[in-house]
Each structure stands twice: as C-alpha cells, then as structure tokens.
Amino acid sequence: MEVRDAPYKGVYGQQKGMISYKEFCDNCARLRERVENACAACARSADSVKILPVTKTHPAEAAEYSARCGFKAVGENRVQEAVEKITSPAGKTIAVEWELIGHLQSNKAKHAAQYFARVQSADSQKLLNKLNEEAEKLGKTLRVLLQVNAGRDAAKFGAEIEDAPALLEFALSQKNIAIEGLMTVAPLDSNLDSASACFANLRNLRDGLEKQFSHPLPELSMGMSGDLERAIAEGSTLVRVGTFLFGERDYSL
C-alpha cells in the first residue's frame, strides 16, 4: 500500500514527522541485534524472544511499516487512539493483530474486546468479568495477559503480587478468556537493577502460579527500549519497543 507522509494527529499527541521505511528497517536491524546479543549473553535462543512494535501516538503507517517488515502484531496504549487507526482507511488494509498494552478501564472493555486480538493489561476481577462478557457477546475467545505490579511501584498499574493467585483463579473461570501469561512495567529508575528485580519477581511469580494451578503461562511480556537486555536476562518472551523503532514522540498539540 502507499505510505502517506502526514503524521498521526489524534487527541493523545503527535509526532513531528514519520520516519522513512528505510530508517525503520535500519532500526529493526539494530534492535534485532540487541535482542540476539542479550539472548546469547544468557544462553537463550533468539527465537525465544519476540518483539512487539509499539505504535502509540504514531500514525497508522507505523503499523504498516511493522507488517511490511514481518511483524505479526503491534501494541497500542489507548483504546480510542487504536480504534481510530484500526478503522481508518489505512488501518483497514494493514495485516497485523493489535494488542492493548496500556491501562484499560472497564467502561472501555467493549471496544477492547472488539478490536484487539490480545489485552495485556487485565489487572482486576471486575475488568476480567467485563472482558469475558463482551467477548461472549462477540462469540470469541479473547487472549489475555494479567498485568502485575511486580516492581511494587505506586505509579504503575497492575495487580499486587500477593493478589495474583486469586486473580488467575478468577480468570481461569471465565469461559471466553484465554490466559496466556503475565505482563509488567518496570519502575522508572535510572538504576536498572530495579528493573531486573521487577522482572525476576514476575518470572518467579509465573513459575509459582504454573505449579499451583497446573496451567501453562508461557508469555512473559516485560522489557522496553531502555531495559530489554535486563528483561531478557530474567526470562522475557516479549519485549515492547516503540521509541527505539519509531523515534521520540512529541506530545505538544
């Protein structure tokens, strides 16, 4: 498809200019090298870690770039912004799955269940119940990750570590929800040791939950542009990367 040059100008921010597809491909190559090196450093196969391009505040063409480069899915933080892109003329022709990685309020669960292939940010029984209801209406099974505040950061969303067993038990009782793993966001700290501790907490929690419930939780979504090496060392299977691929965002309107 033809790639337009105009930047996305939704209500949540804008980019000063969309990078070229060549620049994006160059960034992808450098990112894949980072992932491969991080995997080699901890004796993991590079195939064990997937990359999720995060297209928030970038135009729908960012998702088109991702699809053209071979990515199967992209991540978005906000439901309204994602729906605008998905339903736009450009978005309707892009062959990717859309994953919600940002905080989700239960009053937006209807659109989340309708437009997203997976919701990574389910953090309460109320939200899980609403997602299940909306998925049932659509006749679909919605893929879900449980978001846990594994870094115990008051500024981050997610269930508390101690509440995760009850949350998983409830989630497994929902017929139209498929729980595939866990997600976390590391504390914003220049000392990456705090990120490592957060990621280790999530991995240990996952291992314990698998034993307790005899249910596989293969996906550990953790790590972003600045801390992906630490995440991979602690067992991440999915890193969510936006800035490194698409450049900085401009939130001034």
Backbone torsions as a table, in degrees:
resi	resn	phi	psi	omega
1	MET	NA	158.9	178.5
2	GLU	-76.2	135.1	-179.9
3	VAL	-97.1	120.5	179.0
4	ARG	-79.2	156.1	-179.4
5	ASP	-92.2	-18.0	-174.6
6	ALA	-67.4	132.9	178.9
7	PRO	-74.2	156.8	174.8
8	TYR	-64.8	135.0	-178.7
9	LYS	-129.3	47.1	177.2
10	GLY	-72.7	-175.1	-172.5
11	VAL	-80.4	-5.4	-174.2
12	TYR	-102.9	1.6	-179.7
13	GLY	141.8	177.1	-179.8
14	GLN	-153.9	160.3	177.4
15	GLN	-106.7	144.1	-177.1
16	LYS	-64.8	-29.3	177.5
17	GLY	-173.4	139.3	-179.5
18	MET	-73.7	133.1	176.6
19	ILE	-66.6	163.1	178.9
20	SER	-76.8	162.4	178.6
21	TYR	-64.2	-35.5	178.0
22	LYS	-63.1	-43.5	177.7
23	GLU	-60.9	-41.2	178.8
24	PHE	-61.9	-45.1	179.5
25	CYS	-62.1	-40.0	177.2
26	ASP	-62.6	-41.4	177.9
27	ASN	-64.8	-39.1	177.9
28	CYS	-61.5	-42.3	-179.7
29	ALA	-62.6	-43.2	179.2
30	ARG	-67.1	-36.9	178.7
31	LEU	-67.3	-44.1	178.9
32	ARG	-62.4	-34.2	176.6
33	GLU	-65.9	-41.1	176.6
34	ARG	-60.2	-44.5	-179.8
35	VAL	-64.3	-44.9	179.5
36	GLU	-61.5	-42.8	179.4
37	ASN	-66.0	-40.3	179.1
38	ALA	-65.5	-39.1	178.4
39	CYS	-66.7	-42.6	-179.9
40	ALA	-62.2	-35.7	-177.6
41	ALA	-66.2	-23.4	179.5
42	CYS	-119.9	22.5	174.3
43	ALA	57.9	41.7	175.1
44	ARG	-112.5	154.2	174.1
45	SER	-75.0	138.3	177.9
46	ALA	-62.1	-25.2	179.3
47	ASP	-70.7	-12.1	-177.9
48	SER	-82.6	-4.6	-179.0
49	VAL	-125.2	122.4	176.9
50	LYS	-97.9	156.0	176.7
51	ILE	-110.3	129.9	175.0
52	LEU	-111.3	106.0	176.3
53	PRO	-64.3	132.6	-179.5
54	VAL	-104.4	116.4	-170.0
55	THR	-104.0	12.9	-176.4
56	LYS	-59.3	138.5	-179.1
57	THR	64.7	2.2	173.4
58	HIS	-100.0	159.5	-178.0
59	PRO	-67.5	166.3	178.5
60	ALA	-56.5	-26.5	179.7
61	GLU	-62.3	-22.5	175.4
62	ALA	-62.4	-37.9	176.1
63	ALA	-70.0	-35.6	177.6
64	GLU	-65.6	-42.1	174.5
65	TYR	-55.1	-46.7	-177.2
66	SER	-61.4	-45.7	179.7
67	ALA	-63.4	-42.4	-179.1
68	ARG	-64.2	-29.4	-178.6
69	CYS	-87.2	-0.2	173.9
70	GLY	103.8	0.7	177.4
71	PHE	-75.2	141.9	-177.3
72	LYS	-92.8	-17.3	-176.7
73	ALA	-149.0	158.5	173.9
74	VAL	-132.7	158.6	-179.2
75	GLY	-110.6	143.0	176.4
76	GLU	-131.2	148.3	-177.7
77	ASN	-92.8	-30.8	-173.7
78	ARG	-124.3	137.1	-175.4
79	VAL	-62.8	-49.6	-174.8
80	GLN	-61.3	-44.6	-180.0
81	GLU	-62.5	-42.6	-179.4
82	ALA	-64.8	-43.4	-179.2
83	VAL	-61.9	-39.3	177.0
84	GLU	-58.0	-42.0	-179.2
85	LYS	-72.5	-46.5	-176.7
86	ILE	-60.4	-38.4	-176.7
87	THR	-91.8	-1.6	178.1
88	SER	-72.3	160.5	178.0
89	PRO	-53.8	-40.7	178.7
90	ALA	-68.8	-43.7	-176.1
91	GLY	-63.4	-33.8	-177.5
92	LYS	-65.8	-18.8	-177.0
93	THR	-102.6	1.2	-175.5
94	ILE	-91.3	122.1	-175.3
95	ALA	-90.4	70.1	173.7
96	VAL	-135.2	158.7	168.8
97	GLU	-89.9	149.1	-179.6
98	TRP	-109.9	131.5	179.7
99	GLU	-117.9	135.1	177.5
100	LEU	-90.0	120.8	-178.2
101	ILE	-114.6	-6.1	-178.8
102	GLY	-96.8	170.1	-179.0
103	HIS	-58.1	137.4	-177.6
104	LEU	-121.4	124.4	173.3
105	GLN	-86.3	147.0	-174.8
106	SER	-62.8	-25.7	179.5
107	ASN	-73.8	-6.4	175.9
108	LYS	-111.4	11.8	-178.3
109	ALA	-64.8	-31.7	-179.2
110	LYS	-59.5	-50.6	-179.8
111	HIS	-69.7	-34.2	178.4
112	ALA	-62.6	-45.0	179.6
113	ALA	-66.5	-32.6	-177.0
114	GLN	-75.7	-42.4	-168.6
115	TYR	-103.3	-16.0	-176.4
116	PHE	-106.7	141.0	175.8
117	ALA	-76.6	-29.6	179.0
118	ARG	-148.9	141.4	174.1
119	VAL	-110.9	118.4	-176.9
120	GLN	-92.8	-2.8	-167.3
121	SER	-120.9	34.4	175.9
122	ALA	-78.1	121.2	-173.0
123	ASP	-134.0	10.8	179.1
124	SER	-152.1	156.9	177.4
125	GLN	-65.4	-37.5	178.8
126	LYS	-58.7	-46.0	-179.3
127	LEU	-68.0	-42.4	179.2
128	LEU	-61.6	-41.1	178.6
129	ASN	-62.3	-42.4	180.0
130	LYS	-67.8	-42.2	177.4
131	LEU	-62.1	-39.6	179.2
132	ASN	-64.0	-43.2	178.9
133	GLU	-61.4	-45.7	-178.1
134	GLU	-69.1	-37.8	177.2
135	ALA	-65.0	-39.1	178.0
136	GLU	-61.8	-41.9	177.9
137	LYS	-60.6	-34.6	-178.5
138	LEU	-84.6	-7.7	-178.5
139	GLY	68.6	35.7	-178.0
140	LYS	-131.1	162.2	170.6
141	THR	-105.3	121.0	-176.3
142	LEU	-93.0	126.0	176.8
143	ARG	-76.7	137.6	-172.2
144	VAL	-142.6	143.7	165.7
145	LEU	-113.2	144.1	175.7
146	LEU	-89.1	125.5	178.4
147	GLN	-87.6	127.9	-178.5
148	VAL	-121.9	136.5	176.9
149	ASN	-82.5	70.1	-172.7
150	ALA	-70.2	-16.4	177.2
151	GLY	-94.0	1.3	-179.3
152	ARG	50.6	45.5	-178.3
153	ASP	-99.4	119.6	-177.9
154	ALA	-62.0	-20.0	-178.5
155	ALA	-87.5	-4.3	-175.6
156	LYS	-109.4	150.2	174.5
157	PHE	-83.3	168.5	177.2
158	GLY	126.9	152.9	176.7
159	ALA	-68.6	151.1	174.4
160	GLU	-69.9	151.6	-178.4
161	ILE	-55.4	-42.4	-178.0
162	GLU	-66.1	-24.4	-177.9
163	ASP	-90.2	-7.5	-175.0
164	ALA	-61.9	-41.0	179.6
165	PRO	-59.6	-44.6	179.2
166	ALA	-66.2	-37.3	179.4
167	LEU	-65.8	-43.3	178.5
168	LEU	-65.4	-41.5	179.1
169	GLU	-58.8	-43.2	178.0
170	PHE	-65.5	-43.7	-178.1
171	ALA	-60.6	-40.1	-178.6
172	LEU	-68.6	-16.6	178.2
173	SER	-85.7	-7.9	-178.1
174	GLN	-88.3	117.9	-169.9
175	LYS	-69.0	-26.8	-176.7
176	ASN	-105.8	19.7	177.0
177	ILE	-120.4	132.1	175.7
178	ALA	-114.4	110.2	-178.2
179	ILE	-85.0	119.4	-174.8
180	GLU	-108.1	-8.6	-179.1
181	GLY	158.7	-157.3	-175.1
182	LEU	-126.7	157.5	177.5
183	MET	-136.7	149.0	172.5
184	THR	-149.5	161.0	173.8
185	VAL	-120.9	125.3	-177.3
186	ALA	-70.5	152.9	175.4
187	PRO	-59.1	147.5	176.8
188	LEU	-79.2	102.3	-173.6
189	ASP	-150.4	131.1	179.5
190	SER	-65.9	-21.1	175.9
191	ASN	-86.6	106.9	-174.9
192	LEU	-70.0	-7.3	175.6
193	ASP	-62.6	-31.8	178.2
194	SER	-67.5	-35.6	175.7
195	ALA	-65.4	-44.3	179.1
196	SER	-59.3	-42.7	179.5
197	ALA	-63.4	-41.6	177.5
198	CYS	-60.0	-47.2	-178.2
199	PHE	-66.7	-38.9	177.4
200	ALA	-64.1	-38.7	177.3
201	ASN	-59.4	-43.4	-178.2
202	LEU	-67.9	-41.4	178.8
203	ARG	-62.5	-44.9	-180.0
204	ASN	-65.1	-38.6	176.5
205	LEU	-61.6	-47.5	179.1
206	ARG	-56.8	-46.8	-178.5
207	ASP	-60.4	-40.7	179.1
208	GLY	-68.2	-40.0	179.8
209	LEU	-66.7	-38.0	178.1
210	GLU	-60.8	-41.6	179.5
211	LYS	-69.7	-41.7	-176.2
212	GLN	-66.6	-39.1	-173.5
213	PHE	-108.3	-2.5	-178.3
214	SER	50.8	42.2	-179.8
215	HIS	-129.0	125.2	-179.7
216	PRO	-67.3	138.0	176.8
217	LEU	-129.4	71.4	-169.8
218	PRO	-69.7	-26.3	-173.9
219	GLU	-91.7	126.0	170.7
220	LEU	-120.2	97.8	-179.2
221	SER	-88.3	101.9	-179.3
222	MET	-157.7	140.6	-178.6
223	GLY	109.2	136.3	177.8
224	MET	-133.4	-165.3	-173.0
225	SER	-52.2	-43.2	-172.0
226	GLY	-87.5	-15.1	-174.1
227	ASP	-134.5	18.9	-173.9
228	LEU	-64.6	-32.1	178.2
229	GLU	-62.7	-42.1	177.8
230	ARG	-64.3	-39.8	-179.4
231	ALA	-65.1	-43.7	-179.8
232	ILE	-64.3	-39.3	178.2
233	ALA	-61.7	-27.6	-178.5
234	GLU	-97.9	5.5	172.6
235	GLY	109.6	10.1	178.8
236	SER	-56.3	140.7	173.7
237	THR	-109.4	-8.2	-178.1
238	LEU	-149.9	119.9	176.0
239	VAL	-107.0	137.7	-175.2
240	ARG	-104.2	111.7	-169.9
241	VAL	-127.0	122.6	177.3
242	GLY	-118.8	-63.3	-174.2
243	THR	-57.3	-43.9	-177.7
244	PHE	-62.3	-31.3	-178.6
245	LEU	-87.8	-44.1	-169.7
246	PHE	-109.1	-7.9	-179.4
247	GLY	94.0	174.9	-179.3
248	GLU	-68.9	155.2	179.3
249	ARG	-105.7	152.2	177.1
250	ASP	-114.1	112.4	-176.0
251	TYR	-93.4	3.6	178.0
252	SER	-80.8	137.7	-179.2
253	LEU	-111.5	NA	NA
